Amino acid sequence: MHWKPWYAKRLWAACLSLLVLLLSVVWLAWPSNQPASSSIVNHIRLLTNTIVHTLENESAELIPPDAPIREKLTSWSQETRIGLKVVLPDGTMIYDSDDSSVRRIHPRFELDYTLRMSDGDPPEYHLAFPLLDAGTNAFAGYAQFTVPASAVTAAIPSSGLLLVVPWISLSLALLTLLYVIFSAGRRVQRDLVEPVAGLKPYAEAILKGDYEQRAEWTSNNEVGELYAVFDLMREEIRNLHMQQASHSQSHKELISNLSHDLKTPLATIKAYIDAIREGICPDLPSVMTYLEVVHANTSKMAVLVDDLLLHALRDLDQIAVRPLEQYSSSTIEPVLRTMAHYIRTMGVRCVEPSSIPNVLVIIDAVRFEQVIANLVTNALKHTKPGDTITLAVEEFAESSSLRIIISDTGSGISPQDMPFIFERYYQGSVPDRKKLAERHGVGLGLSICKYIMEAHGGTITFHSKQQQGTTFCLTLPLS
């Protein structure tokens, strides 16, 4: 189960519990145990109905100070503990259970026509009722009652349900809130704290270089996603580590190969120079023969050093490729003419392009010449005198590009080497020991050619058949 919906449900439950808790506290704090005003008035009417009926029937007998009804009123007041004042319409108070003197009051301001509760201790309710003469139904005065609150409370039994409901609600809200808190704490501990803490051994293993321990979590939730991402990170670090190790091994092999490849020509050069210095060569033609050997080995060393320099520059992203907008004819024609002359000097036939489309291309002439020279050199390695190398330039309006094609009729590339020829340090399989001894370079040429073409926004492709030749195609986008 995902954490977000679970947490949302518990959050809503907690909020609802807090709301019910607050309402219950307010309900209990509110003086809701007191009856409503209408209920109090009705019960005061019930409590005083007998005496009011008596007053309305014998209202005229109250005026004499020694009337027998006064004793009845006093007895009733003492028995019920309800205070009574009888006031005539003109404001003359003819009876007061608390004061025997007769006095005048202002009925409009001193009588309580609506229910009033005093602040005394104990609290009392004050309410005045009009008196109507039973015989004539004429207004006879007022009867002001002072009723103890306890008498009203006793007469109006409180509803037990009204007191039980807030306590039940309060208890349920507290229990729900406690359940949410404890369940959330347990869930956080079990599904968040412990799994995250469980990642520590895997992280320590990665720090120690152990990338094989997989972090797995079976639950399909956010923690499971975290574990999956962590394992992807581990796998990525592992791949990067393997690439770095492979790169480091390639560097070591490069240095080893260069050391081996440079050692032989250096030893040959030193031996031939020592022979010349010691006068072993009797005449000038012999000296020239020795110098030709020295020159050939020097050229081989130059190729190795150039490859090493370009490799170092590429690793540092410092092979500067600065394409400029130029016309193709004036830029490419001198390069192809020079390459054609070089091919012929090597005893191989060369077919030059009859014409070169003169279009605008964005090209770095120096780097592009380096690519052409590398491809021609590779073609010469796989051809022999009598074979043919063809140079061609074509414009493709459909793809808005210019293609330079270099093909030969040499030995071709073996199928097992084709997927890897653009990889660094790859030199192909050479079963012949003699050809292996004559091999030049360290397998960086085509890798650098691909890098330069991609920096131009172009491509380099090839197709080849063994013993039928190889064709390389360079594609440059038109400006």
LUMVOMI-683089 format. One record per residue (C-alpha): x, y negated, z negated; residue in three letters. Coordinates in steps of 0.001 Angstrom, whole numbers, padded with zeros to 6 digits, always signed. Each point is the difference from the previous one (the first is absolute). Layout:
// residues N
XYZAla;...
// end
This chain:
// residues 479
+000000+000000+000000Met;+001290-003422+000894His;+000754-002391-002817Trp;-001845-003027+001431Lys;-003613+001358-000015Pro;+000579+001704-003359Trp;+001328-003224-001479Tyr;-002861-002033+001522Ala;-002616+002266-001614Lys;+001681-000227-003412Arg;+000374-003746+000336Leu;-003710-000398+000710Trp;-000802+002296-002944Ala;+002254-002062-002286Ala;-001552-003288+001154Cys;-003525+001387-000480Leu;+000927+001284-003472Ser;+001393-003395-000976Leu;-003179-001674+001262Leu;-002223+002384-001976Val;+002256-000472-003028Leu;-000303-003764+000243Leu;-003783+000128+000449Leu;-000360+002364-002966Ser;+002045-002281-002233Val;-002061-003009+001088Val;-003216+001970-000571Trp;+001080+000975-003506Leu;+001252-003498-000812Ala;-003195-001626+001268Trp;-002715-000337-002683Pro;-002121+002456+001901Ser;-001110+001677-003237Asn;-002256-002996-000613Gln;-003518+000342+001445Pro;-001113-002265+002808Ala;-001691-003293-000902Ser;-003373+001145+001320Ser;+000206+003150-002113Ser;+000864-002032-003098Ile;-002905-002380+000556Val;-002391+002884+000470Asn;+001185+001719-003167His;-000205-003257-001976Ile;-003568-000256+001226Arg;-000660+003527-001231Leu;+001647-000724-003366Leu;-001990-003238-000508Thr;-003244+000940+001720Asn;-001846+000694-003268Thr;+000919-003269-001665Ile;-000663-002001+003179Val;-003449+001570+000252His;-000606-000939-003648Thr;+001104-003595+000566Leu;-002243-000396+003032Glu;-003003+001334-001937Asn;+000645-002007-003181Glu;+001890-003067+001293Ser;-002380-002407-001773Ala;+000666+001585-003396Glu;+003744-000808+000162Leu;-000515-003716-000594Ile;-000853+000185-003741Pro;+003184+000503-002021Pro;-001560+002677-002174Asp;-001655+002015+002764Ala;+000149+003785-000576Pro;+001400+000557+003502Ile;+003241-001615-001055Arg;+000668+002847-002426Glu;-000732+002481+002767Lys;+002518-001763+002248Leu;+002626-000075-002725Thr;-000498+003668-000774Ser;+000255+000908+003672Trp;+003193-002092+000435Ser;+001689+001595-002980Gln;-001008+003475+001090Glu;+001185-000362+003602Thr;+002880-002448-000750Arg;-001290-002163+002861Ile;-000022-003740-000590Gly;-003202-001888+000909Leu;-000844-003643+000597Lys;-003473-001202+000916Val;-000196-003403+001712Val;-003124-001922+000950Leu;-000265-001585+003456Pro;+000932-003425-001453Asp;+003272+001367-001430Gly;-001099+000512-003607Thr;+001665+003093-001407Met;-002685+001430-002323Ile;+001854+003211-000856Tyr;+003673+000966-000251Asp;+001081+003306-001529Ser;+003279-001599-001037Asp;-001329-003381-001223Asp;-003323-000710-001730Ser;-000003-003728+000761Ser;-002155-001454+002771Val;+001846-002113+002574Arg;-000248-001190+003541Arg;+002204+001092+002885Ile;+000166-000720+003686His;-001415+003151+001647Pro;+001523-000775+003382Arg;+003592+000010-001267Phe;-000002+002045-003195Glu;-001947+003094+001048Leu;+001446+002879+002086Asp;-002324+000699+002857Tyr;+002611+002301+001539Thr;+001959+002669-001769Leu;+003010-001340-001913Arg;+002567+001934-001951Met;+001737-001717-002895Ser;+003711+000261-000673Asp;-000465+000805-003664Gly;+000917+003153-001859Asp;-002059+002051+000388Pro;-001215-001270+003387Pro;-003686-000895+000392Glu;-002416-000564+002853Tyr;-002191-003127+000029His;-003205-000190+002022Leu;-003212-002061-000202Ala;-003434+001235+001150Phe;-003033-002254+000578Pro;-003067+000614-002215Leu;-003495-000035+001498Leu;-003065-000239-002218Asp;-001822+003352+000199Ala;-003421-001615-000028Gly;+000403-002940+002350Thr;+003150+001152+001878Asn;+001334-003496-000578Ala;+003711-000723-000578Phe;+000518+000169-003768Ala;+003774-000378-000372Gly;+003229+002023+000054Tyr;+001420+002954-001887Ala;+003831-000074-000105Gln;+001567+003371-000891Phe;+003533+000735-001152Thr;+000672+003708+000593Val;+003231+001748-001121Pro;+001823+001548+002928Ala;+000226+003274-001915Ser;-003801+000209-000121Ala;-000181-000390+003780Val;+002796+002514+000560Thr;-001747+002486-002248Ala;-003272-000595+001812Ala;+001656+000403+003447Ile;+001987+003242+000018Pro;+003072-000227+002228Ser;+000252+002380+002954Ser;+002694+002584-000739Gly;+000652+000456+003714Leu;+001024-003643+000384Leu;+002728+000546-002581Leu;+001075+003434+001199Val;+000377-000899+003695Val;+002847-002547-000396Pro;+001889+002348-002327Trp;-000373+002885+002415Ile;+001073-002221+002891Ser;+002950-001285-002010Leu;+001099+003545-000873Ser;-000341+001258+003564Leu;+001897-003010+001353Ala;+002836+000537-002499Leu;+000177+003727+000793Leu;+000004-000684+003736Thr;+002688-002649-000368Leu;+002163+002326-002097Leu;-000473+002795+002537Tyr;+001003-002291+002865Val;+003087-001183-001876Ile;+001171+003480-000983Phe;-000823+001566+003382Ser;+001790-002840+001828Ala;+003016+000386-002279Gly;+000069+003751+000520Arg;-000438-000378+003745Arg;+002769-002589+000223Val;+002320+002197-002047Gln;-000795+003181+001942Arg;-000388-001333+003551Asp;+002285-003041+000042Leu;+002607-000082-002757Val;+000979+003671+000101Glu;+000147+000289+003838Pro;+002036-003202+000329Val;+002328+001230-002745Ala;+000210+003268+001946Gly;+001618-001868+002897Leu;+003042-000792-002159Lys;+001814+003352+000532Pro;-000487-000269+003764Tyr;+001328-003568+000030Ala;+003021+001081-002074Glu;+000614+002869+002429Ala;+000029-002462+002909Ile;+002449-002218-001902Leu;+002268+003041-000432Lys;-000156+000803+003712Gly;-002415+002933-000228Asp;-002580-000649+002719Tyr;-001562+003482+000091Glu;-002323-000254-003022Gln;-003481-000739+001313Arg;-002394-002056-002118Ala;-003431+001629+000307Glu;-003352-000894-001558Trp;-003109+002047+000677Thr;-002667-002613-000806Ser;-001432-001932+002910Asn;+000052-003429-001643Asn;+002178-003079-000263Glu;+002662+001888-001959Val;+000034+002669+002708Gly;+000504-002739+002589Glu;+002838-001429-002122Leu;+001669+003424-000125Tyr;-000455+000409+003772Ala;+001587-003399+000687Val;+002798+000783-002472Phe;+000690+003271+001797Asp;+000011-001805+003351Leu;+002525-002429-001473Met;+002104+002947-001190Arg;-000151+001552+003457Glu;+000944-003306+001626Glu;+002938-000464-002386Ile;+001037+003589+000719Arg;-000106-000602+003758Asn;+001930-003260-000375Leu;+002567+001799-002148His;+000335+002745+002599Met;+000338-002577+002777Gln;+002633-001837-001991Gln;+001842+003250-000642Ala;-000265+000901+003679Ser;+001198-003464+000980His;+002886+000265-002434Ser;+000871+003416+001398Gln;-000152-001417+003527Ser;+002392-002745-001018His;+002370+002562-001432Lys;-000241+002094+003158Glu;+000546-003106+002109Leu;+003159-000886-001874Ile;+001155+003602+000189Ser;-000701+000220+003740Asn;+001676-003342+000681Leu;+003021+001017-002025Ser;+000255+003231+001970His;-000732-001646+003366Asp;+002498-002824-000607Leu;+002712+002301-001300Lys;+000438+001916+003282Thr;+000367-002995+002367Pro;+002238-001776-002506Leu;+002259+003038-000227Ala;+000048+000288+003813Thr;+000825-003697+000458Ile;+002764+000182-002599Lys;+001488+003146+001604Ala;+000058-001481+003521Tyr;+001414-003339-001192Ile;+002721+001820-001950Asp;+000785+002015+003136Ala;+000338-003176+002065Ile;+002188-001647-002667Arg;+002294+003018-000180Glu;+000495-000062+003769Gly;-001594+003336+000762Ile;-001582-001503+003139Cys;+002742-000062+002662Pro;-001680-002376+002441Asp;-002728-002633+000314Leu;-002748+002363+001336Pro;+000398+002182-003106Ser;-000260-003066-002229Val;-003166-001102+001826Met;-001489+003470-000462Thr;+000691-000207-003725Tyr;-001479-003515-000129Leu;-003169+001263+001720Glu;-000420+002544-002794Val;+000578-002735-002581Val;-002538-002244+001756His;-002638+002754+000097Ala;+000355+000728-003718Asn;-000036-003723-000797Thr;-003278-000359+001907Ser;-001435+002922-001918Lys;+000959-001666-003308Met;-001528-003299+001143Ala;-003315+001745+000680Val;+000032+001573-003467Leu;+000801-003311-001709Val;-002702-001839+001998Asp;-002578+002622-000986Asp;+001004-000293-003645Leu;-000241-003809+000089Leu;-003430+000040+001645Leu;-001178+002603-002486His;+001104-002155-002930Ala;-001629-003097+001509Leu;-003246+001860+000553Arg;-000091+001260-003583Asp;+000445-003577-001128Leu;-002613-001235+002527Asp;+002695-002198+001530Gln;-000131+001136+003633Ile;-000928-003387+001336Ala;-002558+000253+002812Val;-000967-003455+001302Arg;-002258+000380+003033Pro;-000330-003046+002242Leu;-002319-000674+002937Glu;+002032+000684+003161Gln;-000519+001091+003586Tyr;+000566+003711+000393Ser;+001928-000126+003277Ser;+002773-002332-001170Ser;+000289+001871-003331Thr;-000237+003670+000960Ile;+001651+000024+003451Glu;+003584-000781-001225Pro;-000305+002721-002659Val;-001158+002655+002460Leu;+002655-001012+002571Arg;+002753+000389-002619Thr;-001398+003348-001141Met;-000220+001245+003610Ala;+003665-000846+000598His;+000967+001807-003209Tyr;-002018+003071+000976Ile;+001723+000227+003389Arg;+003453-000302-001568Thr;-000870+003136-001991Met;-000564+001943+003245Gly;-003816+000080-000286Val;-002340-001300+002710Arg;-002130-002996-000994Cys;-003266-001181+001584Val;-000639-003668-000751Glu;-003421-001694+000166Pro;-000748-001502+003410Ser;-001626-003007-001712Ser;-000694-001206-003499Ile;-003341-001698-000769Pro;+000681-003553-001056Asn;-002397-000433-002927Val;+000213-001712-003354Leu;+000927+002305-002857Val;+001041-000633-003596Ile;+003380+001662-000280Ile;+003298-000123-001844Asp;+002429+000515+002901Ala;+002921+001132-002171Val;-001955+002618-001938Arg;-001827+001183+003106Phe;+003329+000520+001793Glu;+001094+002041-003011Gln;-003063+002263+000433Val;+000637+000456+003760Ile;+003695+000739-000614Ala;-000845+002590-002641Asn;-002503+001789+002237Leu;+002424-000017+002957Val;+002785+001350-002223Thr;-002289+002805-001177Asn;-000931+000771+003613Ala;+003669+000239+000963Leu;+000599+002432-002869Lys;-002586+002388+001453His;+000947-000348+003682Thr;+003004+001061+002067Lys;+001511-001344+003208Pro;-002458+000362+002817Gly;-003112-000560-002173Asp;-002122-003117+000388Thr;-001084-002717-002440Ile;-002892-002185+001164Thr;-000719-003496-001320Leu;-003432-001472+000719Ala;-002121-002993-001119Val;-003785-000115+000423Glu;-002723-002444-000960Glu;-003313+001360-001305Phe;-002654-002686+000193Ala;-002629+002250-001616Glu;+001915+000212-003269Ser;+001741-003386+000478Ser;+003422+001539-000421Ser;+003341+000488+001715Leu;+001567+003464+000076Arg;+003698+000797+000431Ile;+000564+003648+000905Ile;+003311+001854-000327Ile;-000078+003579+001320Ser;+002649+002571+000730Asp;+000286+003461+001543Thr;+002139+001387-002803Gly;-000403+002874-002411Ser;-003023-001499-001822Gly;-001000+000257-003648Ile;-000845+003322-001632Ser;-003612+000347-001251Pro;+001122+000547-003597Gln;+001878-003334+000030Asp;-002780-002141+001522Met;-001939-000795-003231Pro;+003140-001286-001734Phe;+002031-001963+002561Ile;-001026-003402-001448Phe;+000932+000964-003572Glu;+003192-001293-001523Arg;+003039+002317-000107Tyr;-001715+002538+002258Tyr;+002363+001180+002743Gln;-001824+003008+001354Gly;+000956+003630+000173Ser;+003219+000692+001946Val;+000718+003721+000338Pro;+003117-000473+002088Asp;+003098-000467-002210Arg;+001800-001983+002709Lys;-002877-002461+000356Lys;-000215-000267-003796Leu;+003656-001037-000152Ala;-000553-002596+002728Glu;-003116-001518-001577Arg;+000231-003732-000805His;-001969-002048-002557Gly;-001930+000949-003120Val;-003573+000067+001298Gly;-000956-003647-000523Leu;-000296-001286+003570Gly;-003610+000922+000833Leu;-001157-000911-003506Ser;+001420-003506+000461Ile;-001498-000230+003521Cys;-003439+000756-001445Lys;+000513-002621-002716Tyr;+000969-002682+002547Ile;-002944+000787+002312Met;-002486-000147-002858Glu;+001492-003346-001044Ala;-000852-001214+003540His;-003572+001207-000441Gly;+000668+002703+002608Gly;+000404+003765+000073Thr;+002479+002653+001097Ile;-001236+003379+001269Thr;+001478+002937+001876Phe;-000719+003284+001739His;+002520+002676+000831Ser;+000370+003504+001434Lys;+003045+002124-000481Gln;+002282+000171+003030Gln;-002308-002487+001804Gln;+000860-003257-001708Gly;-001327-002590-002423Thr;-001913-003266+000463Thr;-000113-002820-002552Phe;-002601-002756+000357Cys;+000384-003401-001688Leu;-003171-002115-000180Thr;+000102-003748-000618Leu;-003134-002119-000389Pro;-000330-002900+002428Leu;+000027-003520-001388Ser;
// end
